[in-house]
Structure formats: structure tokens, C-alpha cells
């Protein structure tokens, strides 16, 4: 270990380490409330090192959103691959993931909704990346609803996809407001009720 007490890492490893620390602080304490110097201190890097990796705080936040999005997309893509089961099995897995995620840690809500609340400017990089992630999730739900409609005539596959998206956001909000043993624990059941209702209302 160097005399400074800092661990030697490659630039790529340092970047990932800083992002991991920033992710924890941004989610737990809030993005605006967490200064770059705080991130640097917690990560054990000098502020100039951090600014060589991320020119501005917005750049750091945008990278945090991208990292968070990539992790969710990877998990959701694996859970919804055709070989993972029937379309209903895969939809259930999506909502089981959201429910488990919201109930497994102190939940402040959906991380992407939190970014949108703190970065309302639609032109800002964090906002753009958070919106892109929400659109990706909506696209996934729309594809799964369309696949379900191929097998079970639905009254409105598009409506079902939007209803499921609202439940997804509601899981995180409910965990934040009512705790892990509140309504959030019924996320999967809520999604399945909507699916059953959509099939029952077939044209």
C-alpha cells in the first residue's frame, strides 16, 4: 500500500470504485445533499483524481444513473429471456425482483424517480438517462404484454403494460411510505390481478 494509505488501482478500477461509493451515498443521502468532496473522501481518493474521471458533478451523477440502469437491465434481461419460462412466469419474475429489491434495503423509492425529482431539467444528462431507463422498462413490459396477448386475447395489451408500470413504481413508493411489510409485499399479487383482469375483459 502506498505511503498515503490509498490503495493503488487502475483508472478503470478507480472509476468503478468511485461510482460504487457515489451510488450508495446518492441513494441513501440524496444527490444534491452529497458533495463531490464527500464522495472523494468516502472513496479514499483525492478530489483532483475524481475530477479527472468526472469533469463535473453532473457527469458523475449521469455515470451513476447509467451504472444503475445497466445493473437493472442485466437482471431484467436475464429474468425475461424466453428460456426463463412462460410469459406469465417472466412477468411474475419481474415483479418479484422489484418487490425483493424494494424490501431488501432501506428504500427511498425508485432510484430513477429520485434522479428525476432532483434533476427536473429535461436537457440535463442525469434526467435524460433516467428517462431512458424508464422508457426501457416500459418497452420491456409492452413486449411482454404483447406476447401475452398472442396467447390470451386481451382487451388492451398497451393498457396492461402501463398498468404494470404504475404498479412497479408503486412498489417502491409503498416500501418507502409504509415499510417493507406494507403494501409493497403484494407487488407480485397486484401485477397478477391486473393480468387476470385483462384476460377476463377480452374483447
C-alpha positions, 0 to 999 in steps of 0.5 A: 500500500502506498505511503498515503494509505490509498490503495493503488488501482487502475483508472478503470478500477478507480472509476468503478470504485468511485461510482460504487461509493457515489451510488450508495451515498446518492441513494441513501443521502440524496444527490444534491445533499452529497458533495463531490468532496464527500464522495472523494473522501468516502472513496479514499481518493483525492478530489483532483483524481475524481475530477479527472474521471468526472469533469463535473458533478453532473457527469458523475451523477449521469455515470451513476444513473447509467451504472444503475440502469445497466445493473437493472437491465442485466437482471431484467434481461436475464429474468425475461429471456424466453428460456426463463419460462412462460410469459406469465412466469417472466412477468411474475419474475419481474415483479418479484425482483422489484418487490425483493429489491424494494424490501431488501434495503432501506428504500427511498423509492425508485432510484430513477424517480429520485434522479428525476425529482432532483434533476427536473431539467429535461436537457440535463444528462442525469434526467435524460438517462433516467428517462431512458431507463424508464422508457426501457422498462416500459418497452420491456413490459409492452413486449411482454404484454404483447406476447401475452396477448398472442396467447390470451386475447386481451382487451388492451395489451398497451393498457396492461403494460402501463398498468404494470408500470404504475404498479412497479413504481408503486412498489417502491413508493409503498416500501418507502411510505409504509415499510417493507411489510406494507403494501409493497409485499403484494407487488407480485399479487397486484401485477397478477390481478391486473393480468387476470383482469385483462384476460377476463375483459377480452374483447 
